[in-house]
Amino acid sequence: MLSRVETAKDTVQVLTESAATHVGRIATIITGAVREVAREMGEWATDAFEMRDAANEANRNNAE
């Protein structure tokens, strides 16, 4: 038969392992979300640069 102390230790151990697993999964979700947001922002900035370059080119062509 297990003592109260050993049962409490086992419960704390299982809860700690569970918490570590869930925190790891949450961190993975957050990391993926940050990566996707950074990618979208980068693509948006690229679009803005391309539009600026196209506008500059159009202005140069109109000036000629």
ROPA-791739 format. One record per residue (C-alpha): x negated, y, z negated. Coordinates in nm, 4 decimals, decimal comma, padded with zeros to 6 digits. Layout:
BEGIN
{site {X; Y; Z}},
...
//
This chain:
BEGIN
{site {00,0000; 00,0000; 00,0000}},
{site {-00,1272; 00,3482; 00,0923}},
{site {-00,1689; 00,6126; -00,1738}},
{site {00,0030; 00,9493; -00,1497}},
{site {-00,3321; 01,1162; -00,0822}},
{site {-00,4111; 00,8825; 00,2069}},
{site {-00,0625; 00,9262; 00,3530}},
{site {-00,0962; 01,3047; 00,3277}},
{site {-00,4407; 01,2881; 00,4912}},
{site {-00,3004; 01,0805; 00,7783}},
{site {-00,0128; 01,3257; 00,8262}},
{site {-00,2489; 01,6238; 00,8346}},
{site {-00,4733; 01,4413; 01,0812}},
{site {-00,1853; 01,3610; 01,3182}},
{site {-00,0515; 01,7168; 01,2980}},
{site {-00,3983; 01,8582; 01,3664}},
{site {-00,4461; 01,6315; 01,6686}},
{site {-00,1021; 01,7258; 01,7991}},
{site {-00,1730; 02,0959; 01,7538}},
{site {-00,5052; 02,0646; 01,9366}},
{site {-00,3357; 01,8867; 02,2267}},
{site {-00,0623; 02,1487; 02,2572}},
{site {-00,3018; 02,4420; 02,2248}},
{site {-00,5150; 02,2874; 02,4995}},
{site {-00,2145; 02,2517; 02,7283}},
{site {-00,1036; 02,6080; 02,6596}},
{site {-00,4559; 02,7357; 02,7314}},
{site {-00,4519; 02,5493; 03,0628}},
{site {-00,1189; 02,7092; 03,1548}},
{site {-00,2458; 03,0563; 03,0636}},
{site {-00,5714; 03,0044; 03,2528}},
{site {-00,3804; 02,9024; 03,5649}},
{site {-00,1488; 03,2012; 03,5355}},
{site {-00,4389; 03,4455; 03,4965}},
{site {-00,6102; 03,2893; 03,7987}},
{site {-00,2950; 03,3252; 04,0108}},
{site {-00,2396; 03,6874; 03,9024}},
{site {-00,6017; 03,7726; 03,9857}},
{site {-00,5661; 03,6079; 04,3277}},
{site {-00,2465; 03,8014; 04,4049}},
{site {-00,3989; 04,1306; 04,2963}},
{site {-00,7041; 04,0640; 04,5120}},
{site {-00,4891; 03,9869; 04,8152}},
{site {-00,2820; 04,2994; 04,7520}},
{site {-00,5983; 04,5112; 04,7363}},
{site {-00,7233; 04,3500; 05,0577}},
{site {-00,3945; 04,4414; 05,2279}},
{site {-00,4306; 04,8011; 05,1082}},
{site {-00,7880; 04,8241; 05,2423}},
{site {-00,6806; 04,6794; 05,5765}},
{site {-00,3937; 04,9299; 05,6034}},
{site {-00,6296; 05,2162; 05,5170}},
{site {-00,8777; 05,1012; 05,7813}},
{site {-00,6009; 05,0673; 06,0415}},
{site {-00,4729; 05,4173; 05,9618}},
{site {-00,8253; 05,5599; 05,9898}},
{site {-00,8731; 05,3845; 06,3236}},
{site {-00,5404; 05,5175; 06,4503}},
{site {-00,6386; 05,8704; 06,3461}},
{site {-00,9738; 05,8362; 06,5273}},
{site {-00,7983; 05,7144; 06,8417}},
{site {-00,5503; 06,0044; 06,8307}},
{site {-00,8324; 06,2546; 06,7892}},
{site {-01,0024; 06,1386; 07,1086}},
//
